[in-house]
Amino acid sequence: MSDAATEIGLPEKMTCSEDDAHVEIIRRWFGLKFVILTAFAIFWDGFLVVWYAKALGGDSLMTVLFPLIHVAVGIGITYYVVAGWLNRTQVYVDRQGLYVRHRPLPWWGRADIDAAELKQLYVKEVVSKNRKSGETTFELRAITHAGRNIKIVGGLETREQGLFLEQKIEKFLGIENARVPGEVGH
């Protein structure tokens, strides 16, 4: 954040509760992309059900084994879609530390960091490109007093979500904001 006087309001999909002892920010995952992915997962999984309904009635072992990689992809996509509909990311900060959890379905990206280790927080833009298009997301990152650069929360949909997290956590922990190379601005 380049201007400490500019306060970021509560972004969409986020709730925040705070008092003198803690700050808790929760971000819902659900959005339009999960509606689209749901349709894709239904099509993908439906195709596999039809394939196996026919393949299991036949005599060819190859017909059963061939699509196993597609089954694995289908399981992964389906799990991601269900997590997208249900999950929330919880960022909890108290005087002892910063804790990140994704619930109710297990997901990677859990974090436990001692508050005394945190030197600076910043938001980084992440652009993922494939052959046809690109997707931009944002990460909240931390620099520790030991010089480690740690991803706290990834996959944020808007810059404002990241800046809100940065601002709330820094304010609560009394971290003075400073520019970090590569951070997004207001």
LINPE-V924196 format. One record per helix or strand. SS is the DSSP state (A for helix, B for strand). FROM is the first residue (numbers start at 1). TO is the last residue. If there is no record, write none. Layout:
# LINPE-V924196
ss->(SS SS)
from->(FROM FROM)
to->(TO TO)
This chain:
# LINPE-V924196
ss->(B B A A A B B B A B B B A B)
from->(14 22 32 61 68 88 97 111 115 118 134 149 159 183)
to->(18 28 55 65 86 94 103 114 117 129 144 156 173 183)
